[in-house]
């Protein structure tokens, strides 16, 4: 796999050594058991897969290289390059400005741009409309495009099934940059609609079966269907693609459900492959690996879990969601959120707010903690969290637990 030039400040010698040792021992990636870091009175179990993925490292490599190669030029990020506050803050310190916020709200008017400016397309990609506007100004978007290859794979798959006359159903968060970009690409060649979860898939199914009047479709899915969408006929042949950072199991469940609905209620005279397109290959490898690794992590008994990552990171929130099903879980974006041994400031992604929890550390030894991080989280942040936790236990020795990995 291609190697990227990622700044050393995001690297962790310990985490890199652990990942390297696990790769060498498990080349086929069949072992999803966690890695134990035994510090004596505190034990940390790291998920088999976590942290930067291919698409994120590619984006960071291109972005920092762009800054180096364009001294004196105005450099803009279309929106957050990835959903990690540390990385975005580092780019801003280097003079990079944001054109939009993560929800598409304009921060710098497009009218103020010139063809001499540099605009970096984020890893999530962008809409065809925005790309066209930038190109019209004379800005070469293809030169500084960090769109993840796996996001582009979803776009290509959408185009393939659209060419065969299928409507594209997109499982994703409607306000997310990636979903907006995928919808734009899909809607340019086929009828398309965005659904957020299984509940909305069930609602969509009612229009397929005729249980609901097609006229109601436009209210329920307002703002999430392509121009000219005809609910009476465009739901008879469908395929499901996904925002790459959604729960893979959720996307598969939605696809299975809609497939069953359309095969039961569609035109039985047509073969199955003419009514429902097989799109299982749009699930991102990193999303799958990180989520599967959490399932393996949760087989270990522990007192609580910590998930590290940006609060607006979709893939990270899904890791939190999986952990919450089994044990107390704290979603933090840095070691600074661990105030002291008794208090932690963590993000409740259901309520979209931070909250303080007291007495989060049990009075037991050894304290057992499960840990993972999102695909846009630097390994250095994970090591920082581990060091902070270990510092609360005077009898714990960081070097002893780490030496097996640091001396390969």
ZAMARGU-4260 file (C-alpha; in steps of 0.2 Angstrom, whole numbers, plus 5000, padded with zeros to 4 digits):
<rodrens>
0) 5000/5000/5000 | 5006/5018/4996 | 5016/5026/5010 | 5011/5044/5014 | 5021/5059/5022
5) 5012/5062/5038 | 5019/5075/5050 | 5028/5067/5064 | 5018/5076/5077 | 5003/5065/5073
10) 5014/5049/5075 | 5016/5039/5090 | 5032/5027/5092 | 5022/5016/5103 | 5006/5015/5093
15) 5016/5013/5077 | 5027/4999/5085 | 5011/4990/5091 | 5002/4991/5074 | 5018/4985/5065
20) 5020/4970/5076 | 5001/4965/5074 | 5003/4967/5055 | 5018/4955/5055 | 5009/4942/5066
25) 4992/4943/5057 | 4996/4947/5038 | 4978/4941/5033 | 4970/4952/5046 | 4960/4937/5054
30) 4964/4941/5072 | 4953/4954/5079 | 4958/4952/5097 | 4964/4968/5106 | 4982/4972/5111
35) 4985/4972/5130 | 4996/4986/5137 | 4999/4980/5155 | 5004/4994/5167 | 5001/4984/5183
40) 4987/4993/5192 | 4980/4999/5175 | 4977/4988/5160 | 4973/4996/5143 | 4966/4985/5129
45) 4969/4993/5111 | 4958/4988/5097 | 4966/4978/5083 | 4962/4992/5070 | 4960/5010/5074
50) 4967/5027/5069 | 4971/5035/5052 | 4965/5026/5037 | 4972/5027/5019 | 4960/5041/5014
55) 4965/5052/5029 | 4983/5049/5027 | 4982/5053/5008 | 4972/5069/5012 | 4985/5075/5026
60) 4999/5072/5014 | 4991/5082/5000 | 4986/5096/5011 | 5003/5099/5019 | 5012/5097/5003
65) 5000/5110/4995 | 5005/5123/5009 | 5024/5119/5006 | 5022/5121/4987 | 5012/5137/4987
70) 5021/5150/4997 | 5013/5167/4996 | 4997/5161/4989 | 4980/5161/4997 | 4975/5143/5002
75) 4958/5138/5006 | 4950/5122/5012 | 4933/5119/5005 | 4927/5113/5022 | 4935/5103/5036
80) 4948/5092/5027 | 4944/5078/5040 | 4934/5078/5056 | 4948/5081/5068 | 4951/5097/5077
85) 4970/5095/5079 | 4973/5093/5061 | 4962/5107/5055 | 4969/5118/5068 | 4987/5114/5062
90) 4982/5119/5044 | 4974/5135/5050 | 4990/5140/5059 | 4999/5138/5042 | 4987/5151/5035
95) 4974/5139/5027 | 4957/5147/5028 | 4940/5138/5027 | 4927/5142/5013 | 4913/5133/5022
100) 4909/5125/5039 | 4906/5107/5040 | 4887/5109/5036 | 4890/5119/5020 | 4887/5137/5027
105) 4898/5149/5018 | 4912/5157/5028 | 4921/5166/5013 | 4911/5171/4998 | 4915/5162/4982
110) 4914/5179/4973 | 4930/5184/4983 | 4941/5170/4975 | 4952/5172/4960 | 4960/5160/4949
115) 4977/5163/4958 | 4970/5155/4974 | 4972/5137/4979 | 4957/5127/4985 | 4959/5110/4993
120) 4944/5098/4991 | 4942/5088/5007 | 4943/5069/5009 | 4924/5069/5009 | 4924/5076/4991
125) 4912/5089/4986 | 4896/5092/4975 | 4897/5094/4956 | 4889/5111/4958 | 4903/5118/4969
130) 4916/5110/4959 | 4909/5118/4943 | 4908/5135/4952 | 4927/5134/4957 | 4932/5129/4940
135) 4922/5143/4932 | 4933/5155/4942 | 4948/5146/4935 | 4953/5136/4951 | 4960/5119/4947
140) 4951/5108/4959 | 4958/5092/4952 | 4976/5097/4957 | 4972/5099/4975 | 4959/5086/4977
145) 4960/5075/4993 | 4944/5065/4990 | 4946/5048/4997 | 4947/5034/4984 | 4934/5024/4993
150) 4922/5038/4992 | 4925/5039/4974 | 4922/5021/4973 | 4904/5024/4979 | 4902/5037/4966
155) 4908/5025/4952 | 4897/5011/4958 | 4882/5023/4959 | 4886/5028/4941 | 4887/5010/4935
160) 4870/5005/4942 | 4862/5022/4936 | 4868/5017/4919 | 4857/5001/4920 | 4842/5011/4925
165) 4842/5009/4944 | 4837/5022/4956 | 4851/5026/4969 | 4846/5024/4988 | 4860/5033/4998
170) 4862/5027/5016 | 4870/5042/5025 | 4868/5057/5037 | 4859/5070/5026 | 4869/5085/5032
175) 4886/5076/5031 | 4898/5083/5018 | 4901/5065/5010 | 4883/5061/5009 | 4880/5078/5000
180) 4894/5075/4988 | 4888/5057/4985 | 4870/5063/4982 | 4876/5076/4970 | 4886/5063/4959
185) 4872/5050/4960 | 4858/5063/4956 | 4867/5069/4940 | 4864/5052/4932 | 4849/5044/4940
190) 4835/5047/4952 | 4842/5047/4970 | 4836/5049/4988 | 4845/5049/5005 | 4839/5039/5019
195) 4846/5041/5037 | 4842/5025/5045 | 4832/5009/5046 | 4816/5018/5051 | 4817/5029/5035
200) 4821/5013/5025 | 4804/5006/5032 | 4795/5022/5027 | 4803/5021/5010 | 4797/5003/5009
205) 4779/5008/5011 | 4780/5018/4995 | 4787/5003/4986 | 4773/4992/4992 | 4760/5006/4989
210) 4755/5006/5007 | 4758/5025/5007 | 4752/5036/4993 | 4767/5042/4983 | 4762/5060/4985
215) 4767/5059/5003 | 4785/5054/4998 | 4789/5072/4994 | 4785/5078/5012 | 4794/5064/5021
220) 4810/5065/5011 | 4809/5084/5008 | 4826/5090/5002 | 4833/5073/5000 | 4827/5067/4983
225) 4834/5072/4965 | 4825/5084/4954 | 4810/5076/4945 | 4810/5061/4956 | 4794/5051/4953
230) 4790/5041/4968 | 4777/5031/4958 | 4790/5023/4946 | 4807/5027/4952 | 4806/5015/4967
235) 4803/4999/4957 | 4822/4996/4953 | 4834/5001/4966 | 4852/4999/4973 | 4859/5005/4990
240) 4875/5013/4992 | 4882/5021/5008 | 4891/5035/5016 | 4907/5026/5019 | 4908/5030/5038
245) 4891/5023/5042 | 4889/5007/5052 | 4892/4993/5040 | 4880/4982/5048 | 4866/4996/5047
250) 4869/4998/5028 | 4868/4979/5025 | 4853/4978/5036 | 4844/4992/5026 | 4850/4984/5009
255) 4843/4967/5014 | 4827/4975/5020 | 4824/4985/5004 | 4829/4970/4994 | 4816/4959/5002
260) 4802/4972/5000 | 4806/4975/4982 | 4807/4957/4977 | 4791/4953/4987 | 4781/4968/4980
265) 4790/4972/4963 | 4787/4965/4946 | 4789/4946/4948 | 4791/4944/4929 | 4808/4953/4930
270) 4823/4943/4937 | 4830/4948/4954 | 4845/4957/4947 | 4834/4968/4936 | 4825/4974/4952
275) 4839/4976/4965 | 4857/4980/4961 | 4871/4972/4971 | 4881/4986/4979 | 4890/4977/4994
280) 4907/4982/4987 | 4904/5000/4992 | 4908/4997/5011 | 4925/5005/5015 | 4938/4993/5021
285) 4944/5004/5035 | 4926/5007/5042 | 4924/4988/5042 | 4941/4984/5050 | 4938/4997/5064
290) 4920/4991/5067 | 4925/4973/5067 | 4940/4977/5078 | 4928/4985/5091 | 4917/4969/5091
295) 4933/4959/5095 | 4938/4972/5108 | 4921/4970/5117 | 4924/4952/5120 | 4936/4957/5134
300) 4928/4961/5151 | 4933/4979/5156 | 4927/4993/5168 | 4924/5006/5154 | 4929/5011/5136
305) 4937/5026/5129 | 4935/5032/5111 | 4946/5045/5105 | 4942/5056/5090 | 4933/5072/5083
310) 4916/5075/5090 | 4909/5078/5072 | 4917/5062/5065 | 4904/5050/5059 | 4914/5034/5059
315) 4920/5038/5077 | 4902/5041/5084 | 4898/5024/5077 | 4912/5016/5087 | 4905/5024/5102
320) 4888/5018/5098 | 4895/5000/5097 | 4904/5001/5114 | 4889/5009/5123 | 4879/4994/5120
325) 4890/4984/5132 | 4899/4996/5145 | 4901/5014/5150 | 4909/5023/5136 | 4918/5040/5136
330) 4920/5049/5119 | 4934/5062/5120 | 4945/5072/5108 | 4961/5073/5118 | 4970/5069/5134
335) 4965/5086/5141 | 4947/5080/5143 | 4953/5068/5157 | 4952/5082/5171 | 4959/5071/5185
340) 4957/5053/5191 | 4939/5056/5196 | 4933/5068/5183 | 4931/5066/5164 | 4924/5078/5151
345) 4916/5068/5137 | 4905/5071/5122 | 4887/5064/5122 | 4884/5062/5103 | 4866/5059/5106
350) 4863/5076/5114 | 4878/5084/5104 | 4885/5091/5120 | 4900/5089/5132 | 4896/5083/5149
355) 4906/5080/5165 | 4906/5063/5174 | 4913/5061/5191 | 4920/5045/5199 | 4922/5037/5182
360) 4938/5028/5187 | 4933/5013/5198 | 4941/5009/5215 | 4948/4993/5209 | 4965/4986/5203
365) 4969/4982/5190 | 4957/4995/5181 | 4953/4988/5164 | 4950/5000/5150 | 4945/4997/5132
370) 4952/5009/5119 | 4950/5014/5101 | 4950/5029/5090 | 4942/5035/5074 | 4949/5035/5056
375) 4954/5054/5057 | 4962/5053/5074 | 4981/5054/5075 | 4990/5040/5085 | 4999/5053/5095
380) 4982/5058/5103 | 4979/5040/5108 | 4996/5039/5116 | 4993/5055/5125 | 4977/5048/5133
385) 4986/5032/5138 | 5000/5042/5146 | 4987/5053/5156 | 4978/5038/5162 | 4994/5029/5168
390) 4999/5045/5177 | 4985/5043/5190 | 4993/5027/5196 | 5010/5030/5204 | 5014/5011/5204
395) 5012/5010/5185 | 5027/5011/5174 | 5024/5016/5156 | 5041/5010/5149 | 5039/4993/5156
400) 5022/4990/5147 | 5028/4998/5131 | 5046/4990/5129 | 5040/4974/5121 | 5033/4984/5107
405) 5047/4998/5106 | 5061/4985/5105 | 5055/4974/5090
</rodrens>
